């Protein structure tokens, strides 16, 4: 199967203060796996939204199967054979798999017939899925299967995938890639967006690189190194994070046999977690999504209260203190969900800077807000962490996911915390931004802070962690020195080799 499936010519889309796409042109062949690469804010999301009918281009044209293609809405794109799996799942946890899939169909069949089709398609493509299971009980990888099966039931000719492996285990990634290769062999084209460049090299036939909304190059990924592709994306040499030679000091943060129930019916209860984090140390905590990461962050931030002595900061029991009191003492956190938890979507960046920085940045006085100072703080975050936005007056939801991530991490780092706990610090950010964020965390530790990094990116954890532990079903493995850990050892820790003792370096 050969020939062009989708032809894009001169697509341009501008918003106030920024040109998201500028004269973008490229082709996607029948059955081709085509990567779309670029920094955060390079214009990838806007481009795929135009293809999927969510955004109307200002100029330019598209052809699908050599016929004019200008979908006015997603239903028109789906009818033409274009499907999309979004980075953020849109599923109802209280409904079962079949009910969720039915909600995304224009004319769903009877539930019994739909369940049979789900089983047949999931078996055909190696994505085991029970249509009767409640979505809230599914792992992150299984939830992604729901989204994929919903698309495959449409018999798509072009499947758009946005950061599809960000919440998957290595084993689930292998299953997904086998599925995509099977689809490609059957003639379905795949437009694949990911910041994981080794995955791009493994999976994709061709790549188009965007920078500042324009096409700046193309490549054959298997013939390029990950570093070469990253440098094409940023237009300069890629910085590699460097660790300063600092001493590990006394214990700053301690958890003592901590147990806590999840606030969500579908969450994970924490069970008997003990650990210590030292001055100048980066402690990495890995694990597959849904094994207690969010619950641990909530306990450390003060959103979930515990017995006072279960959480100790610099020798002071703080388990019964809320987030504001903990921030005053220097314990700062950045949750995984950036839009809605770490940042208020409809508030400006200045207002979002004020939300967590009011106390430590002296942004209020006796109930009166210092808006000038708050704006200066937001501008400092934007400048120091290269946040691509027209200015601090922009709403948080107007930023790309990666740029909002840089803002959220920068907001906490610049408050000079004594202890910083971050969950998924580089989720959805490009290689250059990820390197910058990791360097900021290393610099923070070198300056005397204790840093806890919760992440599903094992390469990231091995790069920056002094010690490593893994969460599994709400329990914490023994904590080990990160240097020298093998993949097999990490896999055992993630798979449930639980330990109750705190390991000391």
Buried (B, 14 or more C-beta within 10 A) or exposed (E): EEEBBBBBEBBBBBEEEBBBBBBBEBBBBBBBBBBBBBBBBBBBBBBBBBBBBBBEBBEBBBBBBEEEBBBEEBEBBBEBBBBBBBBEBEBEBEBBBBBBBBEBEEEBEEBEEBBBBBBEBBEEBEBEBBBEBBBBEBBBBBBBBBBBBBBBBBEBBBBBBBBBBBBBBEEBBEBBBEBBEEBBEEEBBBBBBBBBBEBBBEBBBBBBBBBBBBBBBBBEBEEBEBEBBBBBBBEEEBEEBEBEEBEEEEBBBBBBEBBBEBEEEEBBEBBBBBBBBBBBBBBBBBBBBBBBBBBBBBBBBBBBBBBEBBBBBBEEBBBBBEBEEBBEBBBBBBBBBBBEBBBBBEBBBBBBBBBBBBEBBEBBEEEEEBEEBBBBBBBBBBEBBBBBBEEBEBBBEBBBBBBBBBBBBBBBBBBBBBBBBBBBBBBBBBBBBBBBBBBBBBBBBBEBBBBBBBBBBBEBBBBBBBBBBBBBBBBBBBBBEBEEBEEEBBBEBBEEBBBEEBBEE
